[in-house]
Amino acid sequence: MNKKNHLSRKQINELKRMLEIERESYLNHIHAVNGHGTDVHGDAGDISSSLAETELLWGLEEQERQYLMEVDEALKRIENGTYGVCEECGKPIPYERLKAIPTAKYTVDCQEMIEQQKNTF
């Protein structure tokens, strides 16, 4: 198999389904979190605690939005036929890696190199 089709149709469909389930789950959670606001009733301690909880929820929501974008990007790569190919070196990303991290854009070696570069700055 060449690097563009190193994954079988069955494997791609399985990974696509995993991504779709993740997407749905994260969308449902984000919508649930959006319904929570701050309770401005109570004493200063209650309000402070409520504000801290709201900030935590918004932070988690932003992380989830970021992950949701990664899921959407992976689904687009499936549609355009580039899913499972490292964006750095062009080599196939092993199925086992994609099954563990379906949003992976890089091989383990390239991911480690990118992380090392980030840590040096």
ZAVOLO-975933 format. One record per residue (C-alpha): x, y, z. Coordinates in nm, 4 decimals. Example, Ala and Ser with C-alpha at 12.3 -4.5 7.8 and 13.67 -1.06 7.14 Angstrom:
! ZAVOLO-975933
ATOM         x         y         z
ATOM    1.2300   -0.4500    0.7800
ATOM    1.3670   -0.1060    0.7140
//
This chain:
! ZAVOLO-975933
ATOM         x         y         z
ATOM    0.0000    0.0000    0.0000
ATOM    0.1228    0.3506   -0.0669
ATOM    0.1204    0.6157    0.1996
ATOM   -0.2071    0.7748    0.0854
ATOM   -0.4094    0.4548    0.1245
ATOM   -0.2266    0.2672    0.3991
ATOM   -0.5572    0.2543    0.5855
ATOM   -0.8325    0.0209    0.4701
ATOM   -1.1783    0.1594    0.3975
ATOM   -1.3003   -0.0286    0.7070
ATOM   -1.0332    0.1371    0.9252
ATOM   -1.1128    0.4821    0.7846
ATOM   -1.4849    0.4291    0.8445
ATOM   -1.4166    0.3150    1.2021
ATOM   -1.1980    0.6202    1.2715
ATOM   -1.4495    0.8513    1.1060
ATOM   -1.7253    0.7109    1.3274
ATOM   -1.5072    0.7635    1.6368
ATOM   -1.4535    1.1259    1.5338
ATOM   -1.8249    1.1797    1.4694
ATOM   -1.9121    1.0397    1.8133
ATOM   -1.6479    1.2643    1.9765
ATOM   -1.7842    1.5647    1.7877
ATOM   -2.1409    1.4970    1.8989
ATOM   -2.0356    1.4413    2.2594
ATOM   -1.8337    1.7623    2.2751
ATOM   -2.1090    1.9664    2.1090
ATOM   -2.3621    1.8366    2.3607
ATOM   -2.1319    1.9215    2.6510
ATOM   -2.0566    2.2708    2.5191
ATOM   -2.4282    2.3411    2.4820
ATOM   -2.4918    2.2161    2.8346
ATOM   -2.2145    2.4370    2.9754
ATOM   -2.3440    2.7416    2.7869
ATOM   -2.6647    2.7166    2.9873
ATOM   -2.4773    2.7823    3.3135
ATOM   -2.4260    3.1380    3.4253
ATOM   -2.3197    3.3086    3.7376
ATOM   -2.5536    3.3321    4.0310
ATOM   -2.5272    3.6903    4.1541
ATOM   -2.7309    3.6227    4.4670
ATOM   -2.5796    3.5564    4.8085
ATOM   -2.2954    3.7012    5.0063
ATOM   -1.9527    3.7982    4.8693
ATOM   -1.8137    3.4482    4.9341
ATOM   -2.0963    3.2838    4.7406
ATOM   -2.0539    3.5227    4.4479
ATOM   -1.6756    3.4760    4.4454
ATOM   -1.7143    3.0976    4.4471
ATOM   -1.9737    3.1157    4.1691
ATOM   -1.7468    3.3386    3.9577
ATOM   -1.4537    3.0991    4.0039
ATOM   -1.6716    2.8070    3.8954
ATOM   -1.7925    2.9985    3.5889
ATOM   -1.4342    3.0851    3.4920
ATOM   -1.3433    2.7168    3.5210
ATOM   -1.6378    2.6172    3.3024
ATOM   -1.5435    2.8761    3.0388
ATOM   -1.1838    2.7533    3.0407
ATOM   -1.2936    2.3953    2.9915
ATOM   -1.5330    2.5058    2.7230
ATOM   -1.2521    2.6799    2.5313
ATOM   -1.0391    2.3644    2.5507
ATOM   -1.3342    2.1664    2.4223
ATOM   -1.3874    2.4131    2.1383
ATOM   -1.0214    2.3718    2.0431
ATOM   -1.0579    1.9934    2.0454
ATOM   -1.3784    2.0194    1.8436
ATOM   -1.1882    2.2177    1.5791
ATOM   -0.9258    1.9406    1.5711
ATOM   -1.2017    1.6815    1.5233
ATOM   -1.3535    1.8865    1.2391
ATOM   -1.0108    1.9190    1.0751
ATOM   -0.9610    1.5414    1.0970
ATOM   -1.3025    1.4824    0.9372
ATOM   -1.2057    1.7220    0.6554
ATOM   -0.8807    1.5309    0.6043
ATOM   -1.0842    1.2111    0.5702
ATOM   -1.3033    1.3783    0.3078
ATOM   -1.0098    1.5137    0.1056
ATOM   -0.8055    1.1928    0.1292
ATOM   -0.5154    1.3244    0.3396
ATOM   -0.6181    1.1656    0.6702
ATOM   -0.3527    0.9423    0.8210
ATOM   -0.0617    1.1154    0.6467
ATOM    0.1803    1.3178    0.8608
ATOM    0.1562    1.6893    0.7843
ATOM    0.5255    1.7304    0.8689
ATOM    0.7057    1.4470    0.6888
ATOM    0.4370    1.2978    0.4626
ATOM    0.4765    0.9468    0.6053
ATOM    0.1774    0.7327    0.7022
ATOM    0.0535    0.7678    1.0587
ATOM    0.0087    0.4150    1.1964
ATOM   -0.3479    0.2952    1.2453
ATOM   -0.2772    0.2191    1.6122
ATOM   -0.1819    0.5843    1.6715
ATOM   -0.4914    0.7094    1.4917
ATOM   -0.7106    0.4740    1.6901
ATOM   -0.5633    0.6101    2.0152
ATOM   -0.5638    0.9729    1.8939
ATOM   -0.7991    1.0027    1.5949
ATOM   -0.7147    1.3727    1.5532
ATOM   -0.3392    1.3027    1.5142
ATOM   -0.1776    1.5061    1.2361
ATOM    0.1778    1.3842    1.2890
ATOM    0.3744    1.0648    1.3368
ATOM    0.5121    1.0111    1.6877
ATOM    0.8609    1.1187    1.5766
ATOM    0.7369    1.4420    1.4203
ATOM    0.5090    1.5156    1.7166
ATOM    0.8040    1.4754    1.9541
ATOM    1.0175    1.7044    1.7371
ATOM    0.7429    1.9692    1.7348
ATOM    0.7025    1.9445    2.1131
ATOM    1.0786    1.9818    2.1624
ATOM    1.0793    2.2922    1.9418
ATOM    0.7937    2.4416    2.1434
ATOM    0.9808    2.3775    2.4680
ATOM    1.2953    2.5546    2.3471
ATOM    1.1136    2.8832    2.2893
//
